[in-house]
Amino acid sequence: MKLTDHFTLQEMTISVTAPRLGIDNTPSARALANLLRLCAFLEQVRSVAGGRVLISSGYRSSALNRAIGGASNSAHCTGLAADFIVPKLTPRQLAHAIADSHLMFDQLILEYDQWVHVALANSPMRRQILTVRKGTGYMSGLV
């Protein structure tokens, strides 16, 4: 099922862990509505970045999120977060492109210099920008 021109429900819910552990990763109607909103945002990221956005993690059911050790309050569980890369940019370049854009997000995290995490919110967007690396924890800004 296509959610937007460039994003499908399959890529936003795919997991290697879910089938291995017998976990259903089907989004609820509310999470599906959130995924539509998230994918519309990711279309804008695609325009800002000038290239394909490859999703490594989108929606996660609560059970899947627990199984992979995700944060208990993860926006992935509501369909409002995605982890991704753009092949033609480094994750740092991608994070800077999004941070320097007009795009409204709740949270942008450069994670381990390997991928970018973006979360939206149902309340006013904070445009919180963080970096996380092994051994450092979360640091404010893109460092």
C-alpha positions in Angstrom: 0.0 0.0 0.0 1.4 3.4 -1.0 1.3 6.0 1.7 2.7 8.8 -0.4 4.4 8.9 -3.8 7.7 7.5 -2.5 6.8 5.6 0.7 4.9 2.4 1.3 3.3 0.8 4.3 5.6 -2.2 3.9 8.8 -0.1 4.2 7.4 1.8 7.1 6.6 -1.4 9.1 9.3 -3.8 7.9 11.2 -5.7 10.6 13.5 -8.7 10.7 12.8 -9.1 14.4 9.0 -9.2 14.3 8.6 -12.4 12.2 11.4 -14.1 13.9 9.7 -13.6 17.3 6.2 -13.9 16.0 5.3 -10.3 16.7 2.5 -8.6 14.8 3.8 -5.2 13.6 0.5 -4.1 12.0 -0.2 -0.4 12.9 -3.6 0.6 14.4 -5.8 3.0 12.5 -4.4 5.9 14.5 -0.8 4.8 13.9 -1.6 4.4 10.2 -2.9 8.0 10.1 0.3 9.1 11.8 2.4 7.2 9.3 0.6 9.1 6.5 1.6 12.4 8.2 5.2 11.1 8.8 5.5 10.0 5.1 4.3 13.4 3.9 7.0 14.9 6.1 9.6 12.5 4.7 8.6 13.6 1.1 9.7 17.1 2.2 13.0 15.6 3.6 13.5 14.0 0.2 13.1 17.4 -1.5 15.5 19.1 1.0 18.1 16.3 0.7 17.8 15.9 -3.0 17.7 12.2 -3.0 16.1 8.9 -2.0 15.2 8.4 1.7 15.9 4.9 2.8 14.0 3.9 5.9 15.8 1.6 8.4 13.0 1.8 11.1 9.6 3.3 11.0 6.5 2.1 12.9 7.1 -0.4 15.8 4.4 -2.0 17.7 4.9 -1.8 21.5 5.9 -5.5 21.6 8.4 -5.0 18.8 9.8 -1.9 20.4 10.3 -3.8 23.7 11.9 -6.7 21.9 14.6 -4.5 20.3 15.2 -2.4 23.4 13.6 0.8 22.2 12.7 3.7 24.6 9.4 3.1 26.3 8.0 6.4 25.1 9.3 6.0 21.5 7.5 8.0 18.8 8.1 4.9 16.6 5.2 3.2 18.5 2.7 5.8 17.4 3.9 6.0 13.8 5.5 9.4 14.3 9.2 8.6 14.0 11.6 7.1 11.4 15.3 6.3 11.2 16.8 6.8 7.8 19.6 7.7 5.5 20.0 9.4 2.1 22.7 7.5 0.1 24.2 10.6 -1.5 24.7 12.3 1.8 26.5 11.4 5.0 24.2 11.2 8.0 25.8 14.3 9.3 25.2 16.2 6.1 21.6 14.9 6.1 21.0 16.1 9.6 22.4 19.5 8.8 20.3 19.8 5.7 17.1 19.1 7.7 18.2 21.3 10.7 18.9 24.2 8.3 15.6 23.8 6.4 12.2 25.2 7.1 10.9 21.8 8.0 9.0 21.5 11.3 9.8 18.5 13.4 9.7 17.7 17.0 13.0 15.9 17.3 16.0 15.4 15.0 18.8 13.1 16.2 22.1 12.3 14.5 22.5 8.7 15.9 25.9 7.2 16.2 27.0 9.1 12.9 25.2 6.2 11.1 21.6 7.4 10.6 19.1 10.2 11.3 16.1 9.9 13.5 13.2 12.3 13.0 10.1 12.4 15.2 6.9 14.5 14.8 4.5 15.4 17.6 0.8 16.0 18.0 1.6 19.2 20.0 3.7 22.1 19.0 7.0 21.0 17.4 10.1 21.7 19.5 12.7 21.5 16.7 14.9 19.8 19.2 18.2 18.8 17.7 20.5 16.2 19.3 23.5 14.0 18.7 24.0 10.6 20.3 27.2 8.5 20.2 28.3 5.5 22.1 29.6 6.6 25.5 28.4 10.2 25.3 24.6 10.0 25.7 22.5 12.7 24.1 24.2 16.0 23.4 22.4 19.2 22.4 22.9 20.2 18.7 24.8 18.5 15.9 28.2 17.9 17.5 
